[in-house]
Amino acid sequence: MAQPKIQTKNDINPTAINLASRLDPEVKPPPFRQEVMWVTLMLHIAALLAFFPRYFSWQAVGVAVFLHCLTIGLGISLGFHRLASHRSFKVPRTLEYFFILCGTLAAQGSVKGWVGYHRMHHLYTDHTKDPHDSQKGFWWSHLTWVMHEIPNESERLRLTKDIADDPFYTFCHKYHTLLQVALGVLLYGLGGMPFVVWGIFVRIIVGFHSTFCVNSVCHMLGYRNYDTKDTSTNCWWVSLLTFGEGWHNNHHASQFSARFGLRWWELDVVWLTIRGLESLGLATQVKRAK
């Protein structure tokens, strides 16, 4: 694979990308979802309990780190994103369901919503129909988009027909909140409130902002290996937080590739995991960037 010239963010030509013609200043913000705003606010407040000594223990921190790896690494990056959204590889159905369960426990909404909105993002990148359109500013693409109704719900349903009738996907779609509550009860039984504060509240908030940085930071900061017709960039520290998702420009250049980190320094932990599964015969039909 030929090594492309690295571009900085300043090298992007807005005229060539033609972003201005995609934006409609007359489009009004979609309806606000107040309940999502309150839940998000309460989760952030609850995470602040971690600063109180009574809720701290190194075991609780270890639980949070382990669950971050499980829910963001195996769940969101490998399961929701590279497997369910892009079908970049195949695994046995039982293993696929395990990854989808891990992603569901990341508390980033239902799997059907996540997959549908992500496919919309690729279809309408930096366009008004992009659910987290980066042209609307940092905070919109990072967080506030989830606090508004998605105006193209019918589009999401059209783009997720392949998983619409799957019984396990449907179960996770319906009961993702109850599954999180069940995990909280389990953690309380194992380690009391410190495990809940770190393993639920802190872990969810860190996971939120790690993933959302891909939507915001990786369309604003960093470098570009490929001259894609969007504002996607590669950001090393976002990749560290998300196990490889920060190589976002590479991903937009070859969205169906299971490998995001393409240069020797672009560490992609999830890709290494997929390679490991492939060597064991558990991952097949692994797609690679050409």
LODOMAR-467575 format. One record per residue (C-alpha): residue number from 1; residue in one letter; chain; z, y, x. Coordinates in steps of 0.2 Angstrom, whole numbers. Example, Ala and Ser with C-alpha at 12.3 -4.5 7.8 and 13.67 -1.06 7.14 Angstrom:
# LODOMAR-467575
<node 1 a A <39 -22 62>> <node 2 s A <36 -5 68>> 
//
This chain:
# LODOMAR-467575
<node 1 m A <0 0 0>> <node 2 a A <-5 17 7>> <node 3 q A <9 29 11>> <node 4 p A <6 45 2>> <node 5 k A <10 62 8>> <node 6 i A <27 68 4>> <node 7 q A <28 83 -7>> <node 8 t A <42 94 -10>> <node 9 k A <47 101 -27>> <node 10 n A <38 118 -22>> <node 11 d A <22 109 -19>> <node 12 i A <20 105 -38>> <node 13 n A <6 115 -46>> <node 14 p A <11 119 -64>> <node 15 t A <-7 124 -68>> <node 16 a A <-14 107 -62>> <node 17 i A <0 98 -72>> <node 18 n A <-4 110 -87>> <node 19 l A <13 110 -93>> <node 20 a A <11 127 -102>> <node 21 s A <-2 120 -113>> <node 22 r A <10 106 -119>> <node 23 l A <24 118 -124>> <node 24 d A <25 125 -142>> <node 25 p A <37 140 -143>> <node 26 e A <37 139 -162>> <node 27 v A <45 122 -162>> <node 28 k A <63 123 -168>> <node 29 p A <77 113 -160>> <node 30 p A <80 97 -171>> <node 31 p A <95 95 -182>> <node 32 f A <112 95 -172>> <node 33 r A <122 79 -173>> <node 34 q A <140 86 -173>> <node 35 e A <148 68 -173>> <node 36 v A <139 64 -156>> <node 37 m A <145 81 -149>> <node 38 w A <163 77 -154>> <node 39 v A <163 59 -147>> <node 40 t A <155 65 -131>> <node 41 l A <168 79 -130>> <node 42 m A <183 67 -133>> <node 43 l A <177 55 -120>> <node 44 h A <176 68 -107>> <node 45 i A <194 74 -112>> <node 46 a A <200 56 -112>> <node 47 a A <193 54 -94>> <node 48 l A <204 68 -88>> <node 49 l A <219 56 -91>> <node 50 a A <214 49 -74>> <node 51 f A <222 64 -65>> <node 52 f A <239 59 -72>> <node 53 p A <249 47 -60>> <node 54 r A <255 36 -74>> <node 55 y A <237 31 -78>> <node 56 f A <232 27 -60>> <node 57 s A <232 11 -51>> <node 58 w A <220 5 -37>> <node 59 q A <217 -11 -48>> <node 60 a A <211 1 -62>> <node 61 v A <199 10 -50>> <node 62 g A <193 -7 -45>> <node 63 v A <189 -12 -63>> <node 64 a A <180 4 -66>> <node 65 v A <169 2 -50>> <node 66 f A <166 -16 -55>> <node 67 l A <161 -12 -73>> <node 68 h A <150 3 -67>> <node 69 c A <140 -10 -56>> <node 70 l A <139 -22 -71>> <node 71 t A <135 -9 -85>> <node 72 i A <124 3 -75>> <node 73 g A <116 -8 -62>> <node 74 l A <113 -24 -71>> <node 75 g A <114 -17 -88>> <node 76 i A <105 0 -89>> <node 77 s A <94 -1 -73>> <node 78 l A <89 -19 -73>> <node 79 g A <92 -24 -91>> <node 80 f A <88 -9 -103>> <node 81 h A <75 -1 -91>> <node 82 r A <65 -13 -80>> <node 83 l A <67 -28 -91>> <node 84 a A <67 -22 -109>> <node 85 s A <58 -5 -108>> <node 86 h A <44 -10 -95>> <node 87 r A <44 -29 -95>> <node 88 s A <42 -28 -76>> <node 89 f A <48 -46 -74>> <node 90 k A <54 -61 -85>> <node 91 v A <70 -70 -84>> <node 92 p A <77 -85 -95>> <node 93 r A <82 -79 -112>> <node 94 t A <100 -82 -109>> <node 95 l A <100 -71 -94>> <node 96 e A <90 -58 -102>> <node 97 y A <103 -57 -116>> <node 98 f A <117 -56 -103>> <node 99 f A <109 -41 -95>> <node 100 i A <106 -33 -112>> <node 101 l A <125 -35 -116>> <node 102 c A <129 -27 -100>> <node 103 g A <118 -12 -104>> <node 104 t A <126 -11 -122>> <node 105 l A <143 -10 -114>> <node 106 a A <137 6 -104>> <node 107 a A <140 15 -121>> <node 108 q A <123 24 -120>> <node 109 g A <118 20 -138>> <node 110 s A <110 5 -145>> <node 111 v A <97 -5 -135>> <node 112 k A <83 -2 -147>> <node 113 g A <86 17 -147>> <node 114 w A <87 17 -128>> <node 115 v A <71 7 -125>> <node 116 g A <62 17 -139>> <node 117 y A <67 34 -132>> <node 118 h A <62 29 -114>> <node 119 r A <45 23 -119>> <node 120 m A <43 40 -128>> <node 121 h A <48 48 -112>> <node 122 h A <34 40 -103>> <node 123 l A <21 43 -116>> <node 124 y A <25 61 -118>> <node 125 t A <33 66 -101>> <node 126 d A <37 85 -100>> <node 127 h A <29 87 -118>> <node 128 t A <39 93 -133>> <node 129 k A <38 75 -140>> <node 130 d A <48 69 -124>> <node 131 p A <66 66 -131>> <node 132 h A <73 74 -115>> <node 133 d A <59 86 -110>> <node 134 s A <64 93 -94>> <node 135 q A <54 109 -98>> <node 136 k A <68 114 -110>> <node 137 g A <80 116 -96>> <node 138 f A <93 106 -86>> <node 139 w A <106 105 -99>> <node 140 w A <94 99 -113>> <node 141 s A <87 85 -102>> <node 142 h A <104 81 -95>> <node 143 l A <115 79 -110>> <node 144 t A <112 90 -125>> <node 145 w A <96 81 -131>> <node 146 v A <108 66 -137>> <node 147 m A <117 78 -148>> <node 148 h A <101 82 -158>> <node 149 e A <91 71 -170>> <node 150 i A <76 63 -163>> <node 151 p A <62 71 -174>> <node 152 n A <50 56 -170>> <node 153 e A <60 42 -176>> <node 154 s A <45 33 -183>> <node 155 e A <37 34 -166>> <node 156 r A <52 25 -159>> <node 157 l A <51 11 -172>> <node 158 r A <32 9 -168>> <node 159 l A <36 8 -149>> <node 160 t A <50 -5 -151>> <node 161 k A <41 -18 -162>> <node 162 d A <42 -31 -148>> <node 163 i A <61 -31 -149>> <node 164 a A <64 -26 -168>> <node 165 d A <66 -43 -175>> <node 166 d A <75 -51 -160>> <node 167 p A <92 -57 -167>> <node 168 f A <103 -53 -151>> <node 169 y A <95 -36 -148>> <node 170 t A <98 -33 -167>> <node 171 f A <116 -38 -165>> <node 172 c A <119 -27 -150>> <node 173 h A <110 -13 -159>> <node 174 k A <122 -14 -174>> <node 175 y A <138 -17 -166>> <node 176 h A <137 -8 -149>> <node 177 t A <152 3 -154>> <node 178 l A <163 -12 -159>> <node 179 l A <158 -21 -143>> <node 180 q A <165 -6 -133>> <node 181 v A <181 -7 -143>> <node 182 a A <183 -25 -140>> <node 183 l A <181 -22 -121>> <node 184 g A <194 -9 -122>> <node 185 v A <206 -21 -131>> <node 186 l A <203 -34 -117>> <node 187 l A <206 -21 -104>> <node 188 y A <222 -15 -112>> <node 189 g A <228 -33 -112>> <node 190 l A <224 -36 -94>> <node 191 g A <231 -20 -87>> <node 192 g A <238 -8 -100>> <node 193 m A <232 10 -102>> <node 194 p A <227 12 -83>> <node 195 f A <213 -1 -86>> <node 196 v A <208 8 -102>> <node 197 v A <207 25 -94>> <node 198 w A <198 20 -79>> <node 199 g A <188 5 -86>> <node 200 i A <182 14 -102>> <node 201 f A <184 33 -101>> <node 202 v A <181 37 -83>> <node 203 r A <168 23 -81>> <node 204 i A <158 28 -96>> <node 205 i A <158 47 -91>> <node 206 v A <152 42 -73>> <node 207 g A <139 31 -80>> <node 208 f A <133 44 -93>> <node 209 h A <130 58 -79>> <node 210 s A <123 45 -67>> <node 211 t A <110 40 -79>> <node 212 f A <107 57 -86>> <node 213 c A <104 64 -69>> <node 214 v A <88 54 -69>> <node 215 n A <82 64 -84>> <node 216 s A <87 81 -77>> <node 217 v A <89 81 -58>> <node 218 c A <75 69 -55>> <node 219 h A <63 82 -64>> <node 220 m A <70 97 -54>> <node 221 l A <76 92 -37>> <node 222 g A <70 81 -23>> <node 223 y A <53 76 -16>> <node 224 r A <37 68 -22>> <node 225 n A <28 53 -15>> <node 226 y A <14 54 -28>> <node 227 d A <5 68 -36>> <node 228 t A <9 63 -54>> <node 229 k A <4 74 -69>> <node 230 d A <23 78 -72>> <node 231 t A <38 85 -63>> <node 232 s A <46 69 -58>> <node 233 t A <54 68 -41>> <node 234 n A <64 56 -30>> <node 235 c A <82 60 -26>> <node 236 w A <92 49 -14>> <node 237 w A <110 53 -21>> <node 238 v A <105 49 -39>> <node 239 s A <98 33 -33>> <node 240 l A <115 29 -25>> <node 241 l A <124 32 -41>> <node 242 t A <111 22 -52>> <node 243 f A <107 8 -40>> <node 244 g A <89 14 -37>> <node 245 e A <84 24 -53>> <node 246 g A <83 40 -43>> <node 247 w A <66 35 -35>> <node 248 h A <59 43 -51>> <node 249 n A <43 49 -45>> <node 250 n A <38 32 -38>> <node 251 h A <43 25 -55>> <node 252 h A <32 37 -64>> <node 253 a A <17 33 -53>> <node 254 s A <19 15 -57>> <node 255 q A <30 13 -72>> <node 256 f A <28 -6 -74>> <node 257 s A <33 -10 -56>> <node 258 a A <50 -18 -54>> <node 259 r A <51 -10 -38>> <node 260 f A <56 9 -37>> <node 261 g A <61 12 -19>> <node 262 l A <44 10 -9>> <node 263 r A <48 18 8>> <node 264 w A <60 10 20>> <node 265 w A <74 22 17>> <node 266 e A <72 22 -2>> <node 267 l A <87 9 -5>> <node 268 d A <84 1 -22>> <node 269 v A <98 -11 -25>> <node 270 v A <91 -17 -42>> <node 271 w A <75 -22 -34>> <node 272 l A <84 -32 -21>> <node 273 t A <93 -40 -35>> <node 274 i A <77 -44 -44>> <node 275 r A <70 -51 -28>> <node 276 g A <86 -62 -26>> <node 277 l A <83 -69 -44>> <node 278 e A <65 -72 -40>> <node 279 s A <69 -82 -24>> <node 280 l A <81 -93 -35>> <node 281 g A <66 -95 -48>> <node 282 l A <76 -85 -61>> <node 283 a A <64 -70 -61>> <node 284 t A <45 -73 -64>> <node 285 q A <30 -63 -66>> <node 286 v A <37 -49 -56>> <node 287 k A <26 -34 -56>> <node 288 r A <24 -24 -40>> <node 289 a A <16 -7 -37>> <node 290 k A <-2 -8 -30>> 
//
